[in-house]
Amino acid sequence: MSTTPAPDWITLREASERLKISEKSTRRWIADGRLRAVRIGPRMIRVDAASIAALGQPLTAS
């Protein structure tokens, strides 16, 4: 039995809205490896919501 929670998969549109970027940019970020996503069928893409949260990096004072 696994203790790792199942990923929360969201649509490409939902991911774009959360990131406040275009769907084209979201697709680009997936291709670059910035976001984790899976293809379900020939046209359906789902993005791991946790990968969006992982994008945020705290800024440090320099």
Contact map, one row per residue, 1 for C-alpha under 8 A:
11100000000000000000000000000000000000000000000000000000000000
11111000000000000000000000000000000000000000000000000000000000
11111000000000000000000000000000000000000000000000000000000000
01111100000000000000000000000000000000000000000000000000000000
01111110000000000000000000000000000000000000000000000000000000
00011111000000000000000000000000000000000000000000000000000000
00001111100000000000000000000000000000000000000111000000000000
00000111110000000000000000000000000000000000000111000000000000
00000011111000000000000000000000000000000000011110000000000000
00000001111101100000000000000000000000000000011110000000000000
00000000111111100000000000000000000000000000111000000000000000
00000000011111110000001001100000000000000000111000000000000000
00000000001111111000001000000000000000000000000000000000000000
00000000011111111100000000000000000000000000000000000000000000
00000000011111111110000001000000000000000000001010010000000000
00000000000111111111111001000000000000000000000000000000000000
00000000000011111111110000000000000000000000000000000000000000
00000000000001111111000000000000000000000000000000000000000000
00000000000000111111100000000000000000000000000000010000000000
00000000000000011111110000000000000000000000000000000000000000
00000000000000011011111011000000000000000000000000000000000000
00000000000000011001111111000000000000000000000000000000000000
00000000000110010000111111100000000000000000000000000000000000
00000000000000000000011111110000000000000000000000000000000000
00000000000000000000111111111000000000000000000000000000000000
00000000000100110000111111111100000000000000000000000000000000
00000000000100000000001111111110000000000000000000000000000000
00000000000000000000000111111111000000000000000000000000000000
00000000000000000000000011111111111000000000000000000000000000
00000000000000000000000001111111111110000000000000000000000000
00000000000000000000000000111111110000000000000000000000000000
00000000000000000000000000011111111000000000000000000000000000
00000000000000000000000000001111111100000000000000000000000000
00000000000000000000000000001111111100000000000000100010000000
00000000000000000000000000001101111110000000001100110000000000
00000000000000000000000000000100111111000000001100100000000000
00000000000000000000000000000100001111100000111100000000000000
00000000000000000000000000000000000111110000111000000000000000
00000000000000000000000000000000000011111111110000000000000000
00000000000000000000000000000000000001111111110000000000000000
00000000000000000000000000000000000000111111000000000000000000
00000000000000000000000000000000000000111111000000000000000000
00000000000000000000000000000000000000111111100000000000000000
00000000000000000000000000000000000000111111110000000000000000
00000000001100000000000000000000000011110011111000000000000000
00000000111100000000000000000000000011110001111100000000000000
00000000111100100000000000000000001111000000111110100000000000
00000011110000000000000000000000001110000000011111110000000000
00000011110000100000000000000000000000000000001111111000000000
00000011000000000000000000000000000000000000000111111100000000
00000000000000000000000000000000011100000000001111111110000000
00000000000000100010000000000000001000000000000111111111000000
00000000000000000000000000000000000000000000000011111111000000
00000000000000000000000000000000000000000000000001111111100000
00000000000000000000000000000000010000000000000000111111100000
00000000000000000000000000000000000000000000000000011111110000
00000000000000000000000000000000000000000000000000000111111000
00000000000000000000000000000000000000000000000000000001111100
00000000000000000000000000000000000000000000000000000000111110
00000000000000000000000000000000000000000000000000000000011111
00000000000000000000000000000000000000000000000000000000001111
00000000000000000000000000000000000000000000000000000000000111
